[in-house]
């Protein structure tokens, strides 16, 4: 072997484990986000507006609502014009955020266990579970790697996918009423959720 190859091979061999160690951990990033969400929910000193603003910032930093929107609309995404797409992303983000927040609020005072991750290329699943006095509730986060950050594109709560829940319903509405009709109905769902939140205080 030529002498000039030895330094190159040595560097490659030495940096290989370091690269593996430097790879971002999906489960660590999910844990960080969930613990931040629970920390805000448990903080009794926050008023409603401040709590919602903080939760929104945490959730939107980890959830890829644009990708979730595309997967939910499926073939109807391509039929929507750019303005309709952006409008749908904005409305769907509000809807999914409120849905996820509402689900996890139920488990604010419970223990969350992080069971591990399964990674295949740029996709990962992180298995967690919430342990209550009555039951153990599984929550699975599905993620896509964007640079060094794992972004959530679906959450499966007690076996029910948030994205799949809406995909069938929204597809049927888009087929019958078109994209504009779908946007109006999603907007109404957001208004209904806001009204429900206001009633709860």
BELPE-V653538 format. One record per residue. N is the residue number from 1. RES is the residue in three letters. PHI is phi in whole degrees, 0 to 359 (* if undefined). D_LAST is the distance of its C-alpha to the last C-alpha in Angstrom with 2 decimals. Layout:
n->(N N)
res->(RES RES)
phi->(PHI PHI)
d_last->(D_LAST D_LAST)
This chain:
n->(1 2 3 4 5 6 7 8 9 10 11 12 13 14 15 16 17 18 19 20 21 22 23 24 25 26 27 28 29 30 31 32 33 34 35 36 37 38 39 40 41 42 43 44 45 46 47 48 49 50 51 52 53 54 55 56 57 58 59 60 61 62 63 64 65 66 67 68 69 70 71 72 73 74 75 76 77 78 79 80 81 82 83 84 85 86 87 88 89 90 91 92 93 94 95 96 97 98 99 100 101 102 103 104 105 106 107 108 109 110 111 112 113 114 115 116 117 118 119 120 121 122 123 124 125 126 127 128 129 130 131 132 133 134 135 136 137 138 139 140 141 142 143 144 145 146 147 148 149 150 151 152 153 154 155 156 157 158 159 160 161 162 163 164 165 166 167 168 169 170 171 172 173 174 175 176 177 178 179 180 181 182 183 184 185 186 187 188 189 190 191 192 193 194 195 196 197 198 199 200 201)
res->(UNK UNK UNK UNK UNK UNK UNK UNK UNK UNK UNK UNK UNK UNK UNK UNK UNK UNK UNK UNK UNK UNK UNK UNK UNK UNK UNK UNK UNK UNK UNK UNK UNK UNK UNK UNK UNK UNK UNK UNK UNK UNK UNK UNK UNK UNK UNK UNK UNK UNK UNK UNK UNK UNK UNK UNK UNK UNK UNK UNK UNK UNK UNK UNK UNK UNK UNK UNK UNK UNK UNK UNK UNK UNK UNK UNK UNK UNK UNK UNK UNK UNK UNK UNK UNK UNK UNK UNK UNK UNK UNK UNK UNK UNK UNK UNK UNK UNK UNK UNK UNK UNK UNK UNK UNK UNK UNK UNK UNK UNK UNK UNK UNK UNK UNK UNK UNK UNK UNK UNK UNK UNK UNK UNK UNK UNK UNK UNK UNK UNK UNK UNK UNK UNK UNK UNK UNK UNK UNK UNK UNK UNK UNK UNK UNK UNK UNK UNK UNK UNK UNK UNK UNK UNK UNK UNK UNK UNK UNK UNK UNK UNK UNK UNK UNK UNK UNK UNK UNK UNK UNK UNK UNK UNK UNK UNK UNK UNK UNK UNK UNK UNK UNK UNK UNK UNK UNK UNK UNK UNK UNK UNK UNK UNK UNK UNK UNK UNK UNK UNK UNK)
phi->(* 294 298 289 282 300 298 294 296 298 298 297 293 287 275 300 297 296 296 295 293 279 298 293 264 296 293 294 290 295 302 302 293 297 294 294 300 295 298 293 296 275 278 288 278 272 282 300 297 296 299 294 296 292 297 300 297 294 294 286 282 246 261 267 291 295 294 298 295 297 291 289 283 57 296 285 299 288 278 278 280 305 295 295 298 294 295 295 303 297 291 294 300 298 293 293 300 295 296 298 299 297 293 285 299 296 249 306 263 260 272 252 252 251 272 139 225 233 244 226 64 264 241 210 235 245 267 229 210 256 258 249 291 261 200 246 253 278 232 245 258 256 228 236 278 238 68 256 239 273 251 286 243 193 231 254 250 53 83 248 281 299 294 295 303 273 301 295 296 292 297 293 295 298 294 278 247 79 294 296 296 296 300 294 289 294 300 293 298 295 297 296 296 296 297 295 296 294 294 287 77)
d_last->(73.93 74.12 73.26 70.83 68.58 68.06 65.78 63.59 63.28 62.57 59.70 58.24 58.49 56.97 54.01 53.17 51.43 49.70 48.28 47.00 45.36 43.78 42.18 38.38 36.84 34.25 32.96 32.71 30.72 28.28 27.99 27.27 24.41 22.83 23.20 21.63 18.53 18.38 19.08 16.07 13.78 15.65 15.49 13.41 14.64 12.76 10.03 7.50 10.26 13.01 11.85 11.60 14.87 16.58 15.79 17.02 20.14 20.96 20.60 22.48 25.19 26.01 25.45 28.16 26.29 29.51 31.51 28.89 28.99 32.78 32.99 30.53 32.40 35.77 38.62 36.37 35.40 39.00 39.02 36.16 37.25 35.91 33.46 32.08 31.87 29.88 27.53 27.06 26.47 23.71 21.91 22.67 21.44 17.94 18.17 19.67 17.45 14.28 16.46 17.79 14.61 13.19 16.58 17.02 13.71 15.43 18.26 16.81 18.97 21.91 25.10 25.77 29.47 31.14 34.14 35.88 36.47 38.85 40.07 42.32 43.19 40.17 37.95 36.31 34.22 32.41 31.93 29.19 27.94 25.15 26.70 24.86 26.54 27.01 27.76 28.31 26.31 28.10 26.52 29.09 28.69 31.26 32.28 34.69 36.54 36.44 38.77 37.75 34.15 32.93 30.36 28.33 29.19 27.85 25.95 27.22 24.78 26.61 29.38 27.35 27.63 24.69 27.33 29.55 26.79 26.40 30.06 31.55 29.03 29.14 32.91 33.44 31.40 33.33 36.57 35.99 34.18 35.06 32.98 31.68 30.58 28.80 27.01 25.77 24.46 22.72 21.14 19.92 18.45 16.53 15.28 14.33 12.37 10.53 9.86 8.76 6.30 5.02 5.37 3.78 0.00)
